[in-house]
Amino acid sequence: MSDNLFSLQGRRALVVGCDSGIGLACARAIAAAGASLVMSGLDSERGEALAREIASDSGRSVHYRSVDVREEKSVETLVAAAAEMMGGLDIAMNNAGIPGPAAAIQDLKAADFDNLFAINVRGAWLGMKYQVPAMLAAGHGGSIVNLASTAALSGLAFVSAYSASKHAVAGLTKSAAIELAPHNIRVNAIAPGPVQTGLLHNMRVNRSQAGHAPPASVPMGRVAQPEEMAGTVVWLASQASSFVTGSIISVDGGVIAA
């Protein structure tokens, strides 16, 4: 297999939810692999500075647009703007997510449950709802990568709504993959284990404050860095994974295998 299969040269990518953490690491890697890029998140001032930095480092066209993934019009406007700026859309990553509170299932508040699903699940669905037509219009296929979690592949006590939301993302991913396979639009998800991000910190603080024990340890004996998720995402975005669709790929240091 030649190295050029891993290149994203000439491709047009949108990363949703990349102000920090996994999304930011993947945005950097996608641009470094050769794609033009639109980044999106909630922090316009920080995001625009990051876009300028990534453009300078990669030599690619990089722009930032704000988005609230809970709001359909905001997502629709983002995808339309991205496709217009780049002349189409070939790659999309739906990364926006929150951990939600740590609570026993009977103590979880309905408002917290609804907000978590609005961001983690509805946000991913809205992303695909508008990304797919943009890819179909281009007529060249495409690759969509969603952010799941090892919590999509097993239960996780005291964060049941978060686990349920990631199971839902996995279901959306698999179903969309089947629908879009005839159009050569591939849909996959990564399932990270513990990654050194604000989300992991918040989840662990929430669990500790609620008096719940931490989850089982990682067989590799450490937490991942966000950059360790990026290689899998670039691979899924590239032609090197041209026959991969509907997969939920664990990047977890052995958590699910244990």
Secondary structure as UniProt FT lines:
FT   HELIX           3..6
FT   TURN            9..10
FT   STRAND          12..16
FT   HELIX           21..32
FT   TURN            33..34
FT   STRAND          36..41
FT   HELIX           44..58
FT   STRAND          62..66
FT   TURN            69..70
FT   HELIX           72..86
FT   STRAND          91..94
FT   HELIX           105..107
FT   HELIX           110..117
FT   HELIX           118..122
FT   HELIX           123..138
FT   STRAND          142..147
FT   HELIX           150..152
FT   TURN            157..158
FT   HELIX           160..180
FT   HELIX           181..183
FT   STRAND          185..192
FT   HELIX           198..209
FT   TURN            210..211
FT   TURN            219..220
FT   HELIX           227..237
FT   HELIX           239..241
FT   TURN            242..243
FT   STRAND          248..251
FT   TURN            253..257
//
